[in-house]
Amino acid sequence: MTDLTLSDDLVNRIEKRVEQTEFETADEYAEFVLSGVVTRVEREAERSSESSTSREGVQERLESLGYLEE
């Protein structure tokens, strides 16, 4: 496990949110939120790398949007 340093303001905001959730600690809540954000960023990066700017990538993207017939 690694420690992270957060501003006092952010910690206070997280602690207030925890009171409105089923999480028991600010650490649990912060890990849950960060995990979700990192997963979303990784998926977006993966999608971005899959749809390259090559002619094929552009054509596939236009087809998926319905601008070209498949």
Backbone as numpy.savetxt, mean C-alpha at the origin, in Angstrom:
# Nx Ny Nz CAx CAy CAz Cx Cy Cz
12.85 -8.41 15.82 12.01 -7.24 15.82 12.90 -6.00 15.82
12.47 -4.98 15.08 13.21 -3.74 14.96 12.38 -2.60 15.53
13.03 -1.67 16.18 12.34 -0.50 16.71 12.31 0.59 15.65
11.23 1.33 15.60 11.10 2.49 14.74 10.89 3.71 15.61
11.38 4.83 15.15 11.18 6.07 15.88 10.09 6.88 15.18
9.07 7.23 15.93 7.95 8.00 15.40 7.81 9.29 16.20
7.29 10.30 15.56 7.09 11.56 16.28 6.04 11.37 17.36
6.13 12.18 18.39 5.16 12.11 19.49 3.75 12.36 18.97
3.62 13.29 18.03 2.30 13.60 17.46 1.70 12.37 16.79
2.50 11.66 16.00 1.98 10.47 15.31 1.62 9.39 16.31
2.44 9.19 17.32 2.15 8.19 18.34 0.84 8.52 19.04
0.63 9.78 19.36 -0.64 10.18 20.00 -1.83 9.91 19.10
-1.67 10.20 17.81 -2.76 9.94 16.86 -3.05 8.45 16.75
-2.00 7.64 16.72 -2.17 6.19 16.65 -2.86 5.68 17.91
-2.44 6.16 19.05 -3.04 5.72 20.30 -4.53 6.07 20.37
-4.91 7.22 19.84 -6.33 7.58 19.79 -7.10 6.64 18.87
-6.49 6.26 17.74 -7.14 5.34 16.80 -7.30 3.96 17.43
-6.31 3.53 18.17 -6.35 2.20 18.79 -7.56 2.07 19.69
-7.93 3.14 20.35 -9.09 3.11 21.25 -10.38 2.78 20.49
-10.40 3.05 19.19 -11.59 2.81 18.37 -11.50 1.50 17.59
-10.52 0.68 17.90 -10.31 -0.58 17.18 -10.29 -1.74 18.17
-10.08 -2.92 17.62 -9.95 -4.11 18.45 -8.49 -4.41 18.79
-7.57 -3.57 18.31 -6.16 -3.77 18.63 -5.91 -3.42 20.09
-4.97 -4.14 20.69 -4.68 -3.91 22.11 -3.58 -2.87 22.31
-2.68 -2.74 21.34 -1.57 -1.80 21.51 -1.38 -0.97 20.25
-0.72 0.17 20.43 -0.38 1.02 19.29 0.58 0.29 18.36
1.46 -0.53 18.91 2.41 -1.31 18.10 1.67 -2.25 17.14
0.68 -2.96 17.65 -0.10 -3.89 16.82 -0.80 -3.14 15.70
-1.41 -2.03 16.04 -2.15 -1.24 15.05 -1.20 -0.68 13.99
-0.07 -0.11 14.42 0.89 0.45 13.48 1.44 -0.62 12.54
1.71 -1.80 13.07 2.21 -2.88 12.21 1.16 -3.29 11.18
-0.09 -3.37 11.59 -1.18 -3.72 10.69 -1.30 -2.69 9.56
-1.29 -1.41 9.93 -1.43 -0.34 8.94 -0.23 -0.32 7.99
0.96 -0.38 8.54 2.16 -0.36 7.70 2.22 -1.57 6.76
1.82 -2.71 7.25 1.81 -3.90 6.41 0.88 -3.72 5.22
-0.29 -3.15 5.48 -1.24 -2.90 4.40 -0.71 -1.91 3.38
-0.08 -0.87 3.85 0.47 0.15 2.95 1.60 -0.44 2.11
2.51 -1.15 2.73 3.63 -1.74 2.00 3.14 -2.75 0.97
2.17 -3.56 1.33 1.61 -4.54 0.39 1.01 -3.83 -0.82
0.27 -2.77 -0.58 -0.35 -2.02 -1.69 0.72 -1.40 -2.59
1.75 -0.83 -2.01 2.83 -0.22 -2.79 3.55 -1.28 -3.61
3.81 -2.44 -3.02 4.48 -3.52 -3.75 3.63 -4.00 -4.93
2.33 -4.14 -4.72 1.44 -4.57 -5.81 1.41 -3.55 -6.94
1.34 -2.27 -6.58 1.34 -1.22 -7.60 2.65 -1.21 -8.38
3.76 -1.41 -7.70 5.05 -1.46 -8.36 5.14 -2.66 -9.29
4.58 -3.78 -8.84 4.58 -4.99 -9.67 3.76 -4.78 -10.93
2.57 -4.20 -10.77 1.72 -3.92 -11.93 2.39 -2.95 -12.88
3.05 -1.97 -12.34 3.73 -0.97 -13.15 4.84 -1.59 -13.98
5.60 -2.50 -13.36 6.70 -3.13 -14.09 6.17 -4.12 -15.12
5.00 -4.71 -14.87 4.42 -5.65 -15.82 3.93 -4.95 -17.08
3.36 -3.77 -16.92 2.89 -3.05 -18.10 3.97 -2.08 -18.53
4.89 -2.58 -19.31 6.03 -1.78 -19.74 5.58 -0.71 -20.73
6.47 0.21 -21.03 6.15 1.27 -21.98 6.48 0.85 -23.40
6.79 -0.42 -23.58 7.05 -0.91 -24.93 5.76 -0.89 -25.74
5.89 -1.05 -27.03 4.72 -1.06 -27.92 3.72 -2.13 -27.47
4.22 -3.32 -27.11 3.34 -4.39 -26.66 2.63 -4.01 -25.37
3.36 -3.41 -24.45 2.77 -3.00 -23.18 1.69 -1.96 -23.37
1.94 -1.00 -24.25 0.95 0.05 -24.53 -0.27 -0.57 -25.21
-0.04 -1.45 -26.16 -1.16 -2.09 -26.85 -2.00 -2.92 -25.88
-1.35 -3.68 -25.01 -2.09 -4.47 -24.01 -2.90 -3.58 -23.10
-2.33 -2.46 -22.70 -3.04 -1.54 -21.81 -4.25 -0.93 -22.52
-4.10 -0.53 -23.78 -5.22 0.02 -24.55 -6.31 -1.03 -24.74
-5.93 -2.28 -24.97 -6.91 -3.35 -25.11 -7.66 -3.56 -23.81
-6.94 -3.55 -22.69 -7.59 -3.78 -21.41 -8.55 -2.65 -21.06
-8.31 -1.47 -21.59 -9.19 -0.33 -21.36 -10.34 -0.27 -22.37
-10.30 -1.15 -23.35 -11.38 -1.21 -24.33 -11.19 -0.31 -25.53
-10.01 0.30 -25.69 -9.78 1.18 -26.82 -9.41 0.41 -28.09
-8.90 -0.80 -27.94 -8.54 -1.64 -29.07 -9.22 -2.99 -28.89
-9.53 -3.63 -30.03 -10.09 -4.97 -29.94 -8.98 -5.95 -29.69
-9.28 -6.95 -28.85 -8.26 -7.95 -28.54 -8.13 -8.95 -29.63
